[in-house]
């Protein structure tokens, strides 16, 4: 039954509505003031026959307990064992949904070389990316920004997500172009809002594991944009570099030997490829001198290890903290966490978890503070 308008009830309703609105606004202002974001980061989870499933299970179980809002996956979701596979089996995708999609409200996914279609130099690539990509949270549209309609805009596997406290950027290492024309204005906009800037790609711009010199290309172009953090995977290891500046024309790497520092003092690059893939010895420990990093690169290295791991990134208005967690498992007859375990180099190359009990342990911490 419809009720007639009654002035006294209307006024009373307006009063309570105003009271609720005022209380909500106060709460919203306080929430914004104390806003926090928690992200978990992992790479090279290695679902499939060419990985170490106990490592993957232990890492994903530990990540779920973090209750993070955002998952950043650095690529190489699947390691299957077939040559030139024409299809991506659904059981891989079902595992991704259960372990890497459902537990996290927001998913930022980077394409790895093993996720793309197989090619001559990567015959066991899974070709699963077309099924994996839709499981990620869509990138922000860039309509209305300076990137709209630009021929040098983000590629098909690139994009950004803007959160209240951070700009998260995904770049494509396999179709590399200097992202500055479309990304520099977005970073300028983020800095004006006092947001943190985090870049992610699969192949690292800098690594000491199996070195490829990108100092005058990818590394220089990323560091010229001055993000706060750069995450990469691909190498099945953990590596963290001290905050870096822009390499000079001779390849020299300016860095500050700090793990707790002010925003703007440099760019921290982290390789996080310990999500379940088997470990490969570092080139310099394997006698592969042509693949070993030069001394000036190793000098900028803060820490590295062969271990299963994941990271958390916790942000508020004043501080960004990256924590790396070592995940140790018991070795089982199901497999070996070492790539080609029969190689002699393993006799003198330890894993970080050797002699450690199973479990999750804080391994490394980086803190960036507002100036």
Buried (B, 14 or more C-beta within 10 A) or exposed (E): EEEEEEEEEEEEEEEEEEEEEEEEEEEEEEEEEEEEBBBBBBBBBBBBEBBBBBBBBBBBEBBBEBEBBBBBBBBBBBBBEBEEBEEBBEEBBEBBEEBBBEBBEBBBBBBBBBBBBBEEEEEBBBBBBEBBBEBBBEBBEBEEBBBEEEEEBBBEBBBBBBBEBBBBBBBBBBEBBBBBBBBBBBBEBBBEEEBBBBBBBBBBBBBBBBBBEBBEEBBBBBBBBBBBBBBBBBBBBBBBBBBBBBBEEEBEBBBBEBBEBEBEBBBBBBBBBBBBBBBBBBBBBBEBEEBBBEEBBBEBBBBBBBBBBBBBBBBBBEBBBBBBBBBBBEBEEEBBBBBEEEEEBBEEBEBBBEEEEEEBBEBBEBBBEEE
